[in-house]
Amino acid sequence: MLFTEPTFLFVFLPLVLAAYFAAGTALRNWILLVASVISSARGAGASPWLVLGSIGFNYLAALAIARRRGTASARRVLIATVAINLVVLGIFKYAAFAVGNLNVLIAGIGVEPFAVPEVLLPIGISFFTFHAISYVVDVYRQDASAQNRPVEAALYLLVFPQLTAGPIIRYRQIADQLRSRVNTASDFAYGIRRFVIGLGKKMLIANTLAVPADQIFAMAPGEVTAAHAWIAVTCYTLQIYFDFSGYSDMAIGLGRMFGFRFPENFSYPYIASSVQDFWRRWHISLSAWFRDYLYIPLGGNRASTARTYFNLILVFFLCGLWHGASWTFGAWGVFHGGFLVI
């Protein structure tokens, strides 16, 4: 359920807030979890059953890793858990992309193309998968304790404010908040203000800028003048920032209404002095995730210069594919990785 939908703004959110604050402390996590399941179910058909099954799987896997901590068995459980999470993500997000590319390769040898699977992409599966992986990895590294309470583990993975567009939250960042939160009038007021600012960014600025950008990008190349090109690029540059930043603001504001303090996700990225500085400011939680769970495990900058460059290119190539299942996204990632190498 998107934050900009009238159903969310005028029905779902008021009802959830009313139920949350009318209930006792012991029931509030249950109310948020039920609301999160409903929110994810609305746009994903039968996939909530897959998501709930994945939550149970990761919950049990984290407990198994904690029990075997410090042993080779724990490492095997971790590897299997991460692999299964990535396979699920691959099936739902990249199956059509993979089959489409395979059909291109086999077309030249006269082999009949495979049918491209029609798979309904569950809302927020990329964010959900990254949350699950960071959770089990942090338990393995002893950076976090395995959650014994299934409701709190499920709420971390599925809480509706951050499921649609982030930010990506580490379990250790909100573990204490899942157990106990203080709801104050000042926090609630801040949450409303932050949500309204984000809603304005999305609806008033991003959606308005999208109109000329889309119209010019849809023009035939021969019709596009230099003025058209600059207008389109400028509008799109601002559109993607205010769209994504607006959703992050709304998520942070919603979280604060319910007593959560989510990390910031943007810090004036267009005043960055370099590409490296840009990635410290744009989608901060994603950059930090790739750094901690992929770049550093690959060796980071501790290996040879050539290996460091390879790590940068690979990480940003995968970062590109995470944003979308197409080679244009992969090229975009390599483009940024190349600048970081330079």
C-alpha positions, 0 to 999 in steps of 0.5 A, a space after each residue: 500500500 503506497 503512502 500516497 494512496 487516498 485509501 492509505 491516507 484517509 482509511 488505513 493510517 487513521 485506523 491503525 493509529 487509533 487502534 495502536 494508541 487505544 491498545 495497551 503496550 503489550 498489544 501494540 506490536 501485534 497491531 503494527 504487525 497485522 497492519 504491516 501484513 495487510 499493507 503488504 498483502 494489498 498489492 501482492 496477491 498471495 505473496 504475503 504467505 511467501 513473506 510470512 514463510 520467509 519471516 519464519 525461516 529467517 527467525 528460526 535460522 537466526 536462532 539456529 546460528 545463535 545456538 551454534 555460535 562460533 562453530 563451523 555449523 553456524 557458518 554453514 547455516 548462515 551460508 544456506 540462509 543467505 543463499 535461500 534469501 537470494 534465491 527467493 529474491 532472484 526468482 521474483 525479481 530477476 527470473 524474467 530478466 534471466 530468461 529474456 537474456 537466455 532467449 537472446 543467446 539461444 535465438 542464434 542457434 535455432 532453439 525455441 525460446 523459453 516462456 518468460 515467467 509472469 511472476 508478481 513482484 511482492 511489494 518491498 521484496 528487495 528491502 525485505 531481503 536485505 533486512 533478513 540478510 543483515 539480521 542473520 549476518 549480524 547474529 552470526 557476527 555477534 553484532 546482535 542477539 537473535 530475537 526470541 520473540 517471533 512477533 518482534 522478529 516479524 515486525 522488524 522484517 515487515 514493519 510497513 513504514 519502511 517496507 515500500 522504499 526504505 530506509 534499510 534498517 539494521 536490526 541492532 538499530 531498532 532492537 531495543 525499540 522493538 522491545 519497548 518504545 516511548 511515545 511522546 506528543 513531541 515525537 508524534 508531532 515531529 512524525 506528522 510534520 516529517 510525513 507531510 514534508 515527504 508527501 509534499 515532495 512526492 505529490 507537489 514537486 516530483 509528480 509535477 516535474 515528471 510531466 515534462 520529463 516523461 513527455 520529452 523522453 517520449 519524443 522521437 530523437 530527431 525532435 529533441 532540441 538542446 533545450 528539450 534535453 536540458 529541461 528533461 535532464 534537469 526535471 528528471 534529476 530533481 524528480 528522482 530526488 524528491 520522489 525517493 527523498 519524499 518516500 524516505 521522509 514519509 517512512 521516517 515520519 510514520 516510524 516516529 508516530 509509532 515511536 521508532 527512530 529510523 536512520 536518515 537516508 539522504 543528506 543533500 546529495 546534489 551538493 556533493 563534491 565528488 562521486 564518493 561524497 555523493 554516495 555518502 549522501 544518497 540512499 545512505 542506508 543502501 550504501 552502508 549496507 553494500 559496504 558492510 555486507 559485500 564490499 568489506 567481506 570481499 576484501 574492501 580496500 585491504 587487498 591489492 589495488 587491482 582487487 580494490 578496483 574490482 570490488 568497487 566495480 562489482 559492488 556498484 554493478 550489483 547495486 545497479 541491478 538491485 535498483 532494477 532488473 535490466 542491463 541499463 541499471 547494471 551499466 549505471 552501476 558500473 558507471 558510478 563504480 568506474 568514477 569511484 575507481 578513478 
